[in-house]
Amino acid sequence: MAETDDGFEAWLRDRLPARGLRPKSAAVLEVLVSQPRRASFGSTAELAQLAGVNVATVTRTAQALGFAGWPALQQELRARYMSSLSAPQVAEEHRGVGSPGSAALRRDLDSLALLNRRFDEDVLREVAQAIGAARRTLVIADGSYAAVGIAMAHNARLAGYDVHAVTAGDAELANQTAKLTGDDVLVAISFWRLYESTVLAADEAKSRGARVFAITDAASPALADAAEHVLMVPAEGVTFFPSLTAGMALAQAIVAQLAAVDPVRTSASIEAAEAMWSRFDLLHRRPSAKSG
């Protein structure tokens, strides 16, 4: 594994219950530590065979480590494994796919189904209410997943809230972070590999009293320490870049919930925007049908 083995093992062992694991579950843990790639992509039956246990023991081990079951644990394992790889290595992991386009669509459908099963409405509502009550919300997103942050901020502003995405680099991020107060919210969006500037901004926002939330595919301890809630989404693609589909869906769900916080405010904001679009003649109008 490209990631430091000590860091990966420490993450797993930090999740151990105070009473420890039974011998058979301990055997499963050793397979996770020693064979992260096979654990990340293999079936429950394959992992059980490697550990010399039955499938039920694999499930119980995942639950003992704080996950709902093996699928939830495997998603995190895979995200952490993929984040340890370079872009060429990620591409190599997915080499040999018969139809990459079709595989990408199937992967996104699977990711959306997984996101729907793990959906936590209470956490989503809390994030939306925090944004609704904030003086200002800063959304951090960089690289390809800047698209998720831009869409989230744009739609949240349309809903009537002061939400801005920072995607222009570290200098702008530093300037915007310096303006945060205890009345503000910061949303950090990061998939695959975590930018150091994202961690620094989240830590600084927390130190200034702002509420911090994260949308990511792997709960990095550095980001989790600063965030009030970490909203997990699957982001594995079928080539060298992560999929943004599930992340975008979650961002849109947050905005939909935000629009329900104060429907009157949102309606007024949308009407004002619509009026201004007309004033600036922004939208294309279809030519009227010519009479015969």
Secondary structure, DSSP 8 states (H G I E B T S, - for coil): --S-HHHHHHHHHHTS-TT---HHHHHHHHHHHH-HHHHHHS-HHHHHHHHTS-HHHHHHHHHHTT-SSHHHHHHHHHHHHHHTS-HHHHHHHTTT-S-HHHHHHHHHHHHHHHHHHT--HHHHHHHHHHHHH-SEEEEEE-GGGHHHHHHHHHHHHHTT--EEEE-S-HHHHHHHHTT--TTEEEEEEE-SS--HHHHHHHHHHHHTT-EEEEEESS--HHHHHH-SEEEE-----SSSS---HHHHHHHHHHHHHHHTTSHHHHHHHHHHHHHHHHHTT-S---------
